[in-house]
Amino acid sequence: MSDVIQIRSIAKKNVLVSALAGSVGLLIGVLLLLVLPKQYYLAGIFVITLACVMLIIAWVKYQEPTYSFELTKSNIRYQSRHGSWLLDWTNIQRIDIPKVNAGIQNQDLDMVAFKLKDYSVFLNNISPRLMTNLLMEQRSLLFHQLSTGGHNSNCASGQCLAEDLLENDYYKNACGKEYRGIQGMFANRMGKLRQNLGYDIYVSSSDFDRPEQDFLALLKQCQNKVLSE
């Protein structure tokens, strides 16, 4: 593999298109307010509202890093506007597309997931802000699994689902090292996701520039190359 393989996020695409559409829409909306009779002001306000939404989308896209992933000979680096994490190839036990129960069949999620060998190494290489954001985003993963037959899904009191969405802020690894606060919460979340879905870290397909299977194949190819050297 080359020294660095850079992957662009789909979320970064079409920034200029969104900004241009929002600007043109805003101009049209203002012109409608100036030209149309007062009884048609609502149409102008509607166009301005849509234009503002497009401008907000453009601003969010602009804040995303140019590359969401950088694959090097030693690690994977993930970057978003919320922060970054670093994962050594040697700390990956398994990479795959996670599945959830959908009736009698398993359904692939639009994600690629990683099962780690050592939580401690990873916890020291992920930003607190990103951990906080992932704790919020991953609630949908827990909710989906629990609502389709996962752990505690048959709780009679109806409170188990809420309890499963909360994380203890204390974690102690097998070597006795203690983690508290956001690191402890994130470590417990990884353990819960592994129990329910089989993996620790999850990345949405919107964070890479190709289909899940192609990105998975690239990651496995890079890992195999690194480990064989």
C-alpha positions as CSV (number, residue, x, y, z in Angstrom):
1,M,0.0,0.0,0.0
2,S,1.1,3.6,-0.5
3,D,2.3,5.7,2.5
4,V,-1.1,7.4,2.9
5,I,-4.5,6.6,1.4
6,Q,-6.9,9.5,1.9
7,I,-10.7,9.0,1.8
8,R,-13.2,11.8,1.2
9,S,-16.5,12.0,3.0
10,I,-19.7,12.1,1.0
11,A,-20.9,14.8,3.5
12,K,-18.2,17.1,2.1
13,K,-19.4,16.9,-1.4
14,N,-21.5,19.6,-3.2
15,V,-20.6,22.4,-0.7
16,L,-20.5,25.0,-3.5
17,V,-23.7,23.8,-5.0
18,S,-25.5,24.0,-1.7
19,A,-24.1,27.5,-1.1
20,L,-25.0,28.7,-4.6
21,A,-28.5,27.3,-4.4
22,G,-29.0,28.9,-1.0
23,S,-27.7,32.3,-2.2
24,V,-29.9,32.3,-5.3
25,G,-32.9,31.2,-3.4
26,L,-32.4,33.9,-0.8
27,L,-32.1,36.5,-3.6
28,I,-35.3,35.2,-5.3
29,G,-37.1,35.2,-2.0
30,V,-36.2,38.9,-1.3
31,L,-37.3,39.9,-4.8
32,L,-40.6,38.1,-4.3
33,L,-41.2,40.1,-1.1
34,L,-40.4,43.3,-3.0
35,V,-42.4,42.6,-6.1
36,L,-45.4,40.5,-5.2
37,P,-48.5,42.0,-3.5
38,K,-48.7,41.6,0.3
39,Q,-51.1,38.7,0.1
40,Y,-48.3,36.7,-1.5
41,Y,-45.7,37.4,1.1
42,L,-46.0,33.9,2.4
43,A,-44.5,32.5,-0.8
44,G,-41.5,34.8,-0.5
45,I,-41.0,33.8,3.2
46,F,-41.2,30.1,2.2
47,V,-38.5,30.6,-0.4
48,I,-36.3,32.5,2.0
49,T,-36.7,29.8,4.6
50,L,-35.7,27.1,2.1
51,A,-32.7,29.2,1.1
52,C,-31.6,29.6,4.7
53,V,-31.8,25.8,5.2
54,M,-29.6,25.3,2.1
55,L,-27.0,27.8,3.4
56,I,-26.9,26.1,6.8
57,I,-26.3,22.8,5.0
58,A,-23.5,24.3,3.0
59,W,-21.9,25.7,6.2
60,V,-22.1,22.3,7.9
61,K,-20.6,20.7,4.9
62,Y,-17.8,23.3,4.8
63,Q,-16.9,22.5,8.4
64,E,-16.2,18.9,7.6
65,P,-12.5,18.0,7.1
66,T,-11.4,17.5,3.5
67,Y,-10.6,13.8,4.2
68,S,-12.6,11.7,6.7
69,F,-10.1,8.8,6.7
70,E,-6.3,8.6,6.3
71,L,-5.0,5.0,6.0
72,T,-1.2,4.8,6.8
73,K,1.1,1.8,7.3
74,S,0.6,2.0,11.0
75,N,-2.9,3.1,11.7
76,I,-6.3,4.4,10.6
77,R,-7.1,8.1,11.3
78,Y,-10.7,9.2,11.3
79,Q,-11.6,12.9,11.3
80,S,-14.9,14.8,11.6
81,R,-15.9,18.3,12.6
82,H,-16.5,16.8,16.1
83,G,-12.9,15.5,16.5
84,S,-10.8,12.5,15.5
85,W,-9.7,9.0,16.5
86,L,-6.6,6.9,15.8
87,L,-6.7,3.1,15.5
88,D,-3.6,1.0,15.0
89,W,-4.0,-1.9,12.5
90,T,-2.5,-4.2,15.1
91,N,-5.4,-3.3,17.5
92,I,-8.1,-4.5,15.1
93,Q,-9.5,-8.0,15.8
94,R,-12.1,-7.8,13.0
95,I,-13.6,-5.4,10.4
96,D,-17.0,-6.1,8.8
97,I,-20.4,-4.7,8.0
98,P,-22.6,-5.0,11.1
99,K,-26.0,-6.7,10.9
100,V,-29.2,-6.5,12.9
101,N,-32.2,-8.8,13.2
102,A,-35.1,-8.0,10.8
103,G,-37.7,-10.7,11.4
104,I,-36.2,-14.0,10.4
105,Q,-33.4,-12.4,8.4
106,N,-30.3,-10.3,9.2
107,Q,-30.1,-6.9,7.6
108,D,-26.8,-5.1,6.8
109,L,-26.4,-1.7,8.3
110,D,-25.0,1.2,6.2
111,M,-21.8,1.1,8.2
112,V,-18.4,-0.4,8.7
113,A,-17.6,-1.6,12.2
114,F,-14.4,-2.5,14.0
115,K,-13.9,-5.0,16.9
116,L,-10.9,-4.0,19.0
117,K,-8.3,-6.0,20.9
118,D,-7.5,-3.4,23.5
119,Y,-9.9,-0.6,24.6
120,S,-7.2,1.2,26.5
121,V,-5.1,2.1,23.5
122,F,-8.1,3.4,21.6
123,L,-9.4,5.4,24.5
124,N,-6.1,7.3,24.6
125,N,-6.4,8.2,20.9
126,I,-9.9,9.6,20.6
127,S,-10.9,13.2,21.4
128,P,-13.4,13.8,24.2
129,R,-15.7,15.9,22.0
130,L,-16.0,13.1,19.5
131,M,-16.7,10.6,22.3
132,T,-19.5,12.8,23.5
133,N,-21.0,13.1,20.0
134,L,-20.7,9.3,19.3
135,L,-22.5,8.6,22.6
136,M,-25.5,10.6,21.3
137,E,-25.4,9.3,17.7
138,Q,-25.1,5.7,18.7
139,R,-28.3,5.7,20.7
140,S,-30.1,4.8,17.4
141,L,-27.9,1.6,17.2
142,L,-28.9,0.5,20.7
143,F,-32.5,1.4,20.1
144,H,-32.7,-0.5,16.9
145,Q,-31.2,-3.6,18.3
146,L,-33.1,-3.5,21.6
147,S,-36.4,-3.0,19.7
148,T,-35.8,-6.0,17.4
149,G,-35.1,-8.5,20.1
150,G,-31.8,-7.4,21.7
151,H,-30.8,-7.4,25.4
152,N,-33.7,-6.4,27.7
153,S,-36.1,-5.9,24.8
154,N,-38.8,-7.9,26.7
155,C,-38.5,-5.9,29.9
156,A,-42.0,-5.9,31.5
157,S,-41.6,-2.5,33.3
158,G,-40.8,-0.7,30.0
159,Q,-37.8,1.1,31.7
160,C,-35.1,-1.3,30.5
161,L,-34.7,0.5,27.2
162,A,-34.1,3.8,28.9
163,E,-31.6,2.2,31.2
164,D,-29.7,0.6,28.3
165,L,-29.3,4.0,26.7
166,L,-27.5,5.3,29.7
167,E,-23.8,4.5,30.4
168,N,-21.9,4.2,33.7
169,D,-19.1,6.7,33.9
170,Y,-16.7,4.2,35.5
171,Y,-14.8,1.5,33.6
172,K,-12.0,-0.8,34.7
173,N,-10.1,-2.9,32.2
174,A,-8.6,-6.3,32.6
175,C,-5.3,-4.9,33.7
176,G,-6.9,-2.9,36.5
177,K,-6.6,0.5,34.9
178,E,-9.6,2.8,35.7
179,Y,-11.4,5.2,33.4
180,R,-13.8,7.8,34.6
181,G,-16.0,10.4,33.1
182,I,-16.6,10.5,29.3
183,Q,-13.8,7.9,28.8
184,G,-15.5,5.5,31.2
185,M,-18.9,6.1,29.6
186,F,-17.5,5.5,26.1
187,A,-15.7,2.3,27.1
188,N,-19.0,0.9,28.6
189,R,-20.8,1.9,25.4
190,M,-18.3,0.0,23.3
191,G,-18.9,-3.0,25.5
192,K,-22.6,-2.8,25.2
193,L,-22.4,-2.4,21.4
194,R,-20.1,-5.5,21.2
195,Q,-22.6,-7.5,23.3
196,N,-25.5,-6.5,21.1
197,L,-24.0,-6.1,17.6
198,G,-20.5,-7.7,17.9
199,Y,-18.4,-4.6,17.3
200,D,-17.0,-1.7,19.2
201,I,-16.5,1.2,16.7
202,Y,-19.0,2.1,14.0
203,V,-18.6,4.4,11.0
204,S,-21.5,5.5,8.8
205,S,-21.3,5.1,5.0
206,S,-21.7,8.9,4.7
207,D,-18.1,9.1,6.0
208,F,-16.5,7.4,3.0
209,D,-16.6,7.9,-0.8
210,R,-17.6,4.4,-2.0
211,P,-20.0,1.5,-1.2
212,E,-19.6,-0.2,2.2
213,Q,-18.3,-3.4,0.6
214,D,-15.7,-1.6,-1.4
215,F,-14.5,0.3,1.6
216,L,-14.5,-2.8,3.7
217,A,-12.4,-4.6,1.0
218,L,-9.9,-1.7,1.0
219,L,-9.5,-1.8,4.8
220,K,-9.0,-5.5,4.9
221,Q,-6.5,-5.3,2.0
222,C,-4.5,-2.6,3.9
223,Q,-4.6,-4.5,7.2
224,N,-3.4,-7.8,5.5
225,K,-0.6,-5.9,3.8
226,V,0.5,-4.2,7.0
227,L,0.4,-7.4,9.1
228,S,2.3,-9.4,6.5
229,E,5.2,-7.0,6.3
